[in-house]
């Protein structure tokens, strides 16, 4: 049987919109999405939305090339309701859909334990419980698995807790981060290096730290960033660390920042984007680590070539490509691990204006603004061709 070879991303033009899901998120008013993530094996994509529900959508078959026409509306293969607002969620990194015991999703929600869900039937596989000094249950605001899947990291107020994945319950290690010139505030984002036993965590106190998995103080610390980090990513070889935050209330903090961890004292790259709210807007790297893609609150998707030299006299890298996906916030972007396929999620909380009321004269005013809440799939390559032996 011939193996299919998929050409690299075609960045000379915007990608082709091939399908998505909108009706799934329209059954509840203003059910905006909170990001999307392809499974590690690329078999499905995971979303979270304001109705506190995780949804899994299977990869439409077959997507070995651009389809002849638009795909049918995608329907969720699985819905997993959480008990309250979902803070974060993460795929088990060793997921293989041919091995059911590896098909796991972790989620953290307000006033609940961290749950480990079965990605096939939605059953609860286990719970990880954390308590504060008053023995009250607390939930992490960020989650991340170690690359080998043996540990689940959770970000708390001034600390990171490490849970053994194989032993759900209350057993875990606590890593305080406030010591000396450490990190204070709530840890809102986490990332583990795919190449070294280290992890990075970003605090709402506008700090970023790098720590060894086995303990000790900060290996590197950036105490006062322009904005609080809301999303972190390591490059595939573990040498680069990317951090993106919100520009509100600091309009000058419009960048995804990048450091070379071999020289952490100087900023390597700055990638400009517009994030005008406190919403977490995620970004993603392609499997080679060369291209970074992100949405923004204006509905644009931007791609940068991280190997491209910055502009003279500044660390800013000009965009490789920018296109408008929607006229609403694109809060999540995720690149398929083996196909030139991009998933985007959209939506944001919409507050009614003073004239959106039932008072006399309201019928003569414009209708209230509604968000465009949907999952979209974009084909970003050419035709698939067979690889000759």
Protein Blocks (a to p, Z undefined) as FASTA:
>chain_A
ZZdddddddfkbccddfbdcfklmmmpghiacebdaddfklpaccdddfkopacdddddd
ddfbccfbdcdddddfbdcddfbdcfbdcddfkbcfklmklmccddddehiacddddfkl
opafbdcddddfkopacddfbdcddfklpaccdddehiacdddfklgcjbdcdddfkgoj
acedjdfbdcddfkbccdddddfklpacdddfkgccdfbdcfbcfbdcfbdcddfkopac
cddddfbfcfklmcccdddfklmmbcfbdcddddfbfbdcdddddfkomaccdddfkopa
cdddfkbccdehiabdcdfbdcdfbfcdcfbdcddfkbccddddedddddddfklccbeh
klmmccddddddddddddfbdcdddddZZ
